[in-house]
Amino acid sequence: MDVPALLEAASLLVPEDIATENDLTVNDVWDLLTGDEWEVALGLLEELGGFRPLPIGFWESLATAAEHLRLDRSAAWCHWRCYETRNGIIRAVLTLRPATEARRQTPFSGAGVLRPMWNIGNRAPTGEPAVDIARLWVEFAPSLAPGGRASVRLAPLDPTQWQHVRPGRSITMHEDRTVAGTAVVLEVRRPTTTSTA
């Protein structure tokens, strides 16, 4: 087990002497680890990132711990959060076309494996629409089936191509020349830090 990685991540938590009743502290994580509650400690630390921006080092430490614990989805999520810390966050609500209207006939993994193309309004030098690739993470679900709808996070292959994308914009997802789904952008957050500490 990788106690050092979890404790390194936990060291970025609120110090015990200034913690409020609801704050998670290093001592709380240590108590879970000494009680062999590895997955619980990792889960609590992962949830922290939803409340405030945390440095890349935090997510790298959690990814290492998750890999040692063989928690593949947790490790993938922590690596995803490293990417978002470096490049920013894009969240959207994606609605896939039903299987009767699209190429996709089966659900896909929601853990950032799918790398579809997106029409986000960019143009090729010839003036035709250009597509940009972004990995896709489905929030709160292990997969997404044809006809399904979910909150998603996008990790562009080239974030500079996505600088003009703003909340409220409608973008289309493609797995081939046809439209596989439509997403409405909910949130765009630029990177807050490039620190590795």
C-alpha positions in Angstrom: 0.0 0.0 0.0 1.2 3.5 -0.7 0.8 5.3 2.6 3.3 8.0 1.6 1.3 9.0 -1.5 -1.9 9.3 0.5 -0.2 11.2 3.3 1.5 13.5 0.8 -1.8 14.4 -0.7 -3.4 14.8 2.7 -0.7 17.2 3.7 -2.4 19.8 1.5 -5.5 19.6 3.7 -6.5 22.1 6.3 -4.1 22.0 9.3 -5.6 20.5 12.5 -5.2 23.7 14.5 -7.4 25.8 12.2 -9.9 23.2 11.0 -13.6 23.8 11.4 -15.9 21.0 12.5 -16.5 20.0 8.8 -13.0 20.2 7.5 -11.1 17.0 6.5 -7.6 17.0 8.1 -4.4 15.0 7.8 -5.3 13.3 11.1 -8.7 12.2 9.7 -6.9 10.6 6.7 -4.3 9.0 9.0 -7.1 7.5 11.2 -8.6 5.9 8.1 -5.2 4.6 6.9 -4.3 3.1 10.3 -7.8 1.4 10.3 -7.0 -0.1 6.9 -9.7 2.0 5.2 -7.6 2.7 2.2 -10.4 3.1 -0.4 -12.4 5.4 2.0 -9.4 7.6 2.5 -8.7 7.8 -1.2 -12.4 8.5 -2.0 -12.5 11.3 0.5 -9.4 12.9 -0.9 -10.7 12.6 -4.4 -14.0 14.4 -3.4 -12.0 17.3 -2.1 -11.1 18.4 -5.6 -14.7 19.2 -6.3 -14.8 21.9 -3.7 -11.6 23.9 -4.4 -8.7 23.8 -6.8 -5.8 21.6 -5.7 -2.3 21.4 -7.2 -1.1 18.8 -9.6 1.0 17.2 -6.9 -2.1 16.4 -5.0 -3.6 14.5 -7.9 -0.4 12.8 -8.9 0.0 11.5 -5.3 -3.6 10.2 -5.3 -3.1 8.6 -8.8 0.0 6.7 -7.5 -1.9 5.5 -4.4 -4.9 4.4 -6.6 -2.5 2.5 -8.9 -0.9 0.7 -5.9 -4.4 -0.2 -4.7 -5.3 -1.4 -8.2 -8.3 1.0 -8.3 -8.3 1.6 -12.0 -11.2 4.1 -12.2 -9.8 6.1 -9.3 -6.4 6.2 -10.9 -7.9 7.3 -14.2 -9.9 10.0 -12.4 -6.8 11.4 -10.6 -4.9 11.5 -13.9 -7.8 13.2 -15.5 -7.8 15.8 -12.7 -4.0 16.4 -13.3 -4.9 17.2 -17.0 -7.6 19.6 -15.9 -5.3 21.3 -13.4 -2.8 21.9 -16.3 -5.3 22.7 -19.0 -8.6 23.8 -17.5 -12.1 22.3 -17.1 -14.8 22.0 -19.7 -18.1 20.5 -18.5 -21.2 19.9 -20.6 -24.5 18.0 -20.8 -24.3 15.4 -23.6 -27.2 13.8 -25.3 -26.4 10.9 -27.5 -28.5 10.0 -30.5 -30.5 6.8 -30.2 -29.1 3.6 -31.7 -31.7 3.7 -34.4 -30.3 7.0 -35.6 -26.5 6.7 -35.1 -23.6 4.4 -35.7 -23.1 3.6 -32.0 -25.1 0.6 -30.9 -23.6 -0.1 -27.5 -22.7 1.9 -24.4 -19.2 3.3 -24.0 -17.0 3.5 -20.9 -17.4 6.8 -19.1 -13.8 6.7 -17.7 -12.1 8.9 -20.3 -11.4 6.2 -22.8 -13.5 7.5 -25.8 -11.8 10.2 -27.9 -14.5 11.5 -30.2 -14.3 14.4 -32.6 -16.2 17.6 -31.8 -17.5 20.4 -34.0 -16.9 23.4 -31.9 -17.2 26.0 -34.7 -13.6 25.9 -36.0 -13.0 26.0 -39.7 -10.4 24.3 -41.9 -8.2 26.6 -44.2 -10.7 25.7 -47.0 -13.6 27.2 -45.0 -15.2 23.8 -44.3 -16.1 22.9 -40.7 -13.1 21.4 -38.8 -13.4 18.9 -35.9 -11.3 18.8 -32.8 -10.6 15.7 -30.7 -11.4 15.6 -26.9 -11.5 12.7 -24.5 -14.8 12.3 -22.7 -15.4 11.5 -19.0 -19.0 10.8 -18.0 -19.7 12.2 -14.5 -21.6 10.1 -12.0 -22.0 7.0 -14.2 -19.7 4.2 -15.4 -20.9 4.4 -19.0 -23.3 6.1 -21.4 -25.6 4.3 -23.8 -27.1 5.4 -27.1 -30.0 7.8 -26.5 -28.6 8.6 -23.0 -28.0 11.9 -21.5 -25.3 12.8 -18.9 -23.0 15.5 -17.5 -19.6 15.0 -19.0 -16.1 16.5 -18.9 -14.0 17.1 -22.0 -10.2 16.9 -22.3 -9.2 18.5 -25.6 -6.2 17.0 -27.4 -5.3 20.7 -28.3 -6.8 23.0 -25.6 -5.8 26.1 -27.6 -8.4 25.2 -30.2 -11.1 25.4 -27.6 -10.3 28.9 -26.2 -13.5 30.4 -27.8 -15.9 27.8 -26.2 -18.1 29.3 -23.6 -21.0 28.2 -21.4 -24.3 27.9 -23.2 -22.7 26.9 -26.5 -24.0 23.9 -28.4 -21.3 21.5 -29.8 -21.7 18.3 -31.7 -19.9 15.0 -31.1 -18.8 12.7 -34.0 -17.5 9.2 -34.1 -17.7 9.3 -37.9 -19.1 11.9 -40.4 -22.5 11.7 -38.8 -23.5 13.5 -35.5 -23.3 11.0 -32.6 -24.6 13.5 -30.0 -25.1 17.1 -29.0 -23.7 18.8 -25.9 -24.4 22.1 -24.3 -21.4 23.6 -22.5 -22.1 24.2 -18.8 -18.8 25.4 -17.5 -15.4 26.5 -18.8 -12.6 27.1 -16.2 -9.2 28.1 -17.3 -6.2 26.5 -15.6 -5.5 27.9 -12.1 -2.0 26.7 -11.6 0.9 24.9 -13.4 2.6 24.1 -10.1 3.8 20.5 -9.5 3.9 20.9 -5.8 
